[in-house]
């Protein structure tokens, strides 16, 4: 028998009695989950978008159940009022949604945590004691026509849509800043490189324009992901067959949800398939990984281009945001790009976790959606923050070191490629070898040996010729 202390109340479930803190808005199911899953120390309430999605679904479900005649108008009002109260004061109730993000049971603990908090807040607003479930029951009333197996993944999908909207803004801002730098650097000539060796001339503007255009297409990808994630298995209940649910329920809930979410959600055409399939989560993770890897490569380039400042490429200068060494005076490190690299590596790890979780699903349900959810929420948030920091503290303040760019260009044999149509491959190869052996520039040899005139050289070194598709005639 469970002994009740003065500051506790006792609730019952199928396993027996369980003591719950007297004033807690959660109940027995949440309490057992708190005891069973002290894993990360991160409660489900730490993601506001997740709680918002859950509460909007519960309120829409209550409204629909009342409209269908299954739930009394009074109870529906209590549930809706509780959801509205929690949504209005999220910080007040955040700690009530306290079951660990990593949990067994495919999200049942999370769903019951939400059900119990809504029930107890609703009871309090109606003037009843917390735990008086004869008046408003977490399962019979708040969870009516629902199962964790359709509500939990639907809440995850809606919250991902919320998160991706903000993520898209961060990406668009980064791309726009890179485009502005491309315009600023459009006349800065430099040498391009392949395999870290001198290649052919280009402009620094072309380099930054490439950065922007590598990332820009993901704006469309994000919209596509939001569209796919807006297809829900609501109304499928336990395995997608819709047991204990009116056939009209799913469509009606989605109609109500569309009005409060700010975007259209709809019922999946095959609820059994939608209940067992976590493909949309895998696709979303794959997109995040692609963005992260491309962004990480760009940051590698920024670090390399800014290397030095005296003994490296030093073709650009990154903003100095903090001292770089506890022992080397004056050293400043590219800490912002390094941070982005590390975030990208974490995203790759999350994607691997999600892939394993997706593969590990069995039969009509995937039990590992909590881990998928945790990885996606963290991945989107971390990468969004990283892009915002990169934009504000790095990209916006990058300066071109024009003199170093030109010095590296003139010291390179890469400019000879532009003269191939006029001079031929063999002559250009001989000049390149001679320049390297004698420590001279290509320009010096071309002029000293009267291979080109000063006028021809000036024409050949013009940015319009060096960094664009053309054939130099001399």
N, C-alpha and C positions, 0 to 999 in steps of 0.2 A: 504494500500500500504506500502511495506517495504521500509524504507528510507535507502539509501546507504551512509555510512560514507566514508571519504577519504581513510581509510585503509581497506575497504571492497569491495567485489564484490557481486553481486546479482545473485543467481541461481534460477531456476524454477523447481518445480515438480508438481504432480497432486494436491497438496494442495495449491499451489500458490508460491509466491516469498519468498526467505529466504536469509538473509545476511550471507556471509561466509568471514572469514579473507582473505584479498586480496591475500596474498602469500601462502595460505594454499594449500596443495596437496590434501586435501579432499574436498568434495562438499556438496550439499544440503542434501542428505540422511544421511551422517555422521553428519552434523551439527544438524539435527533434533534429531538424536540418542543421541548426546552429551547433548542436552537440556532435553531429556526425561529420560535418564538413568544415572544420577549422583549417582551411588549406591556404588560401592566399591572403586572408584578412581584408579582402575587397568584397564589399557587398554589392548586390545587384543595383542598389540605389545610387551607386557611384556614377552610373551613366544616366544622366537626366533624360536623354532621348529615349532610352529603353523604358524608363518608368512612364514617360509621356505616352509612348505607344501602347504600353500595357493598359494604362488607365483609359485611354481613348477607346480601346477595344472593349473593355469591361463596361464602360458607360453606354457604348453603342449596342452592346449585347443586351443590356438591361432594357434599353428603349425598345429594341426589337422584340424581346420576349414579352414585354408589356403589350406591344401592338398586336402580337399574335395571340394574346389572351392567356399566356402561360404564367406570367408573373403579375402580381397585383400592382396597380398603379402606385400604391403607397411604397412598396418595397423598391420598385423601379426608381422612384423619386429619391429614396434614401441612398441607393447605390450611386445614382447620378450626382447627387449632392456631395457624397463622399469623394467621388472622383474629382469633382470641381474644386472642392476644398483642398485636396492634396495637390492638384495642378496649380492652384492659386498660391500655395505656400510650400513649394517643393523643399526648401531648406528645413522647414519645420518637421517634415516627415521623412526626409532622406534616410535617416538612421533606422527607421522602422523597416525599410526594405534591406534587410541585413543578411540574408542567406548568402553564402559564398558563391561567387561567380562560377567556381568549379564544383560541380555536384553530380552525384549519380542520379539516375532517374529521368533523363531526357528533359530536365527542366521542371519536373513536378514540384520540387521544393520552391522554385521561383514562383510558379503559378499560384501555389497555395499561400506563399508569403503575401502576394498581391491580394488574393481573395480574402485572407484574414484581416489584413490592414483595412481594406475597403469596408468589410463587414463591421469591424470595431469602430472605425471612424463614423460610419453610417449610424451605428447604434448610439454613439455619443451625441451626434447631432440630433438624433430623434429623442434623446432624453433617457436612453436605456444604459444599463451597465455593460461594460466591455465583457465579452464572453457569453452574453445572453443570446445564444444563437437560435433560440426558439422564435425570436422576433425577426432576425435576419441571419441567414446561415451562409457561411463561406462557400460550401459546396452546392447546396440545394438552390440557393438564390443567386449569389454572385457568380457562380460557375455554371449556371443553368445553360443548357444547350451547348456546352463547351467540354473540351478535353484539353489537357496540357498539350497534347500532340497536334492540335490545330492552333491553339492560342499562342503558345510559346514561340514557334517558328514565325507566326504572323507578326508578333510583336517585334521579333528580331528583324524581320524584313522591313517593317515600317520604320523602325529606328535607324536602320542602315540608310534608308531613303533620306531621312532627316540629316544624318551625318554626311552623306554624299553631297547634298546641296551645299553645305558649308565648305566641304572639301573642294568642290568645283570652283568656288569663289577664290580660294587660296591658290589653286592651280592657275586660274585665269589671270590673277594678279601677278604671279611669277612670270608667266609667259609674256604679259604686257611689258613688264620691266625689262625682260630680255630683248624684246623688240625695240624698246627705247634705246637700249645700249647698242643694238645693232645699227640703228640710225646714227647714233653719236660716233660710232667707230667706223662708219662706212668708207672713209677715205684713208684709214690707217693701214698701210701696206705692211705685210709680214710674210714670213715663210710658212707654208703649210708643212705638215709632217705626217709620214706614214711609217709605222713600226718604229717610232721615235727617231727616225732619220729624216734629214731634209728632203722635202718633196718638191712642190712647186709653189709659186707665190699665190697669195690670197689676201683678203683684207680681214682685219679683226672684226669688222662688221659682219662679214659672211660667216665667221665662226660663231658669233652670238646669234645671228639669224638662224643658223642651223640648230643651235640649242633650243630656241623658241619653237621651231617647226617640228622638232623631235617630240616635244611635249604637247603641242597644241591639239593633235588629233585625239588625245585622251578626253577632251571635253565631250566629244561625241560618244566616246566609250562610256563615260559616266552616265550620260543620259540613257544609253541603252541598258546599263545595269539597273538604273532606277526603274525603268519600264519593266524589266524582268522581275525585279524584287517586289513590284506592286501587284503581282499575281499571288493570291493567298489561298491557303487550304482551309479557310474558315468555313465551318459547317460540316467538315469531314469528321469531326470529333476524333474518336480513338485511332482508327486506321484508315479513315477516308470513306467509309461506307455511310457515314452520317447517322449512326445509331443514336437514339434519344434526341434527335434534332429534326425540326420541321424542314421540309424541302425548300421552303421559301426563306428560311432564316439566313443562310449565307449571303445571298444576294442583297437582302435587306440590310444586313449589318455592313456590308461593303459600301452600299449606297450612303448610309449614315456616316461611315468612316471617311469617305471621300469628301464629305462636306466639312469635316473638322481637321483633316490632315493637310489640306492644301494641295493635294494631288489625287488623281483617280486610282483607286484600288479595285480589284475585281476578283471574283472567285475563279480558281483554276478549273479548266475544263475536265480534268480527271483528278478527283480528290485523293484517290488511293495512290496514284503515282506521285502527286504533289506532297503527300504526307511522308512518304519514304525517301523522296529524292532531295538531296541537299545540293544539287547541281548549281542553283543560282548563287549559293554561298561560295562554292569552289570557283565559279566564274568571276565573282567579285574579288576574291582573293588573288586570282591570277592577274586581274587588271592592276590591282595595287602593287603586286610584285613587278609587273612590267614598268609601271611608273617609277617605282623605287629604284630599279636597276638602271634605267635610263638617267634618272636624276643623279644617281651615284656616279655614273660614268662622267656626267657633266662636271660633277664636283671634283673628280679625279683630274679632269682637264684644267679646271680652275686652279687647283693646287700646283699642277705642273707648270702652267703658264706663269704663275706668280712666284715660282721657286727662285731662291736667292736670298736677299735681293741683289747681292753683289756677285755671287758665284753660281747663279742659275740662269734660267731663261729670262725671268723678270720682264716679260712682255706686257703684263698687267700688274697692277697693285690692288690688293684686296684691302678693304678698310681694316685698320688696326682696332680691335675691340678689347684686347686685354694683353697684358704682358705674357710672354711665352715660355719663360724659363725661370726656375728658382736659382740657377747657377750662372747662366749666360746672359750678361747685361745686354739690353737692347734687342733681344730676340723676340720676334712676333710670329706666331704660328697661324696657319689657316684654320682656326678652330671651328668656324661655322661650317665650311665644307666637310671637315672631318666628322662633325656631329651628324651631318646628313648621311654620310657614308655609313655610320653606325646604325642609324635608324633604318636605312635600306637593308642592312644585313639582318636586322630583327624582323623586317617584313618578310624576307625570304624564309626565315625560320618559322614565322607564323603560317606562311603558305604551306610549308611542309607539314606542319601540325594539322592544318585543315585538310590537306590531302589524305593523311592517314586516318583522320576522323571520318572522312567521307567514305573511304574504302572499308572502314570497320563497321559500317552499318549492317544490320541484319534484318531480313524479311521486311515487315511493314513499317519499321521505324528506325531512325538513327538515334541511338542513345547518347551520342557524343556531341549533340548540338550546343551544350553549354560551353565546351572548349572552343568550338567553332565561333560561337558568339563572342567570347572573350577575346580571341585572336583578331577578329574583324574589327571590333570596337577599338581595341588598342591600336591596331594597325592604321586605321583611318585617322584616329586622333593624333598619333605620333607623327605620321607623314604630313598631315595638315599643318601641325605646329612647326615641323621642320621646314616646310615650304615657306611659311610665313616668316620665320626667322631668317631663312636664306634670302628672301626678297628684301627684307627691311635692313638686315645687318651686313649683307654681303653684296648682292647684285647691284642694288641701288647706288652703292658707293664705289664701285670698281672704276679705276682710272687706267687709261691706256698709257703705256710707256713708249711713246712714239719713237724716240731715239733708239731704244733697244730693239724695237721691232725692225727698224730700217737697218740697223747695224747687223742684226742676225740675217736679214734678207741679203744684204750685199756680201756678207761673208759666205753665203751659201752658194753651192753650184746649182741649186735648183732653178735659178733664173734662166739657165741655159735651155731648159725645156721649151721656153717660149720662142727661142731662136731656131729650133729644130727645122721648121719648114724652110727657112732661108739658108741655114748653114749645113744642114745634114747631120745625121747621127754620129758619124765617125769624127768629124771635126769637133763637134760639141763634146764628145767623149775625151778627145785629146786635150781640149782646153780645161775640162773639169779635172783631169788627172794632173795637169800642169799646175793648176791653181792650188791644188792640195799639196803637191810636192814643194812648190816654191813659196807657199804661204801668201799668195797674192789673191786678190779678188778677181772674179770673172771679168768684171768691167775693166780692170787694169790690163789684163791680157788682151782683151778684144780691142782696146784702144792702142796699146803699145805695138801690137802686131798689125795695126791698121786693118783689122778684119771688119771693123765697123767704124763709122764716123761718130763724132760726138752727137750729131743730130740723130743718127740712127739709134744710138744708145739711149738718148733721152726718150725717143719714141718707144723703144722697147721696154723701158723701165716705167712707163706710164701705167698708172693703176688700171686704166680702162683696158689696156692690153694684157697686163699681167694676171688680172683676177677675173677675166671673163672669157667666154668662148670666142676665140679669134685666131687668125693667122698673121704673124708679123711678116711684112714684106720689107726687105732692105735692098 
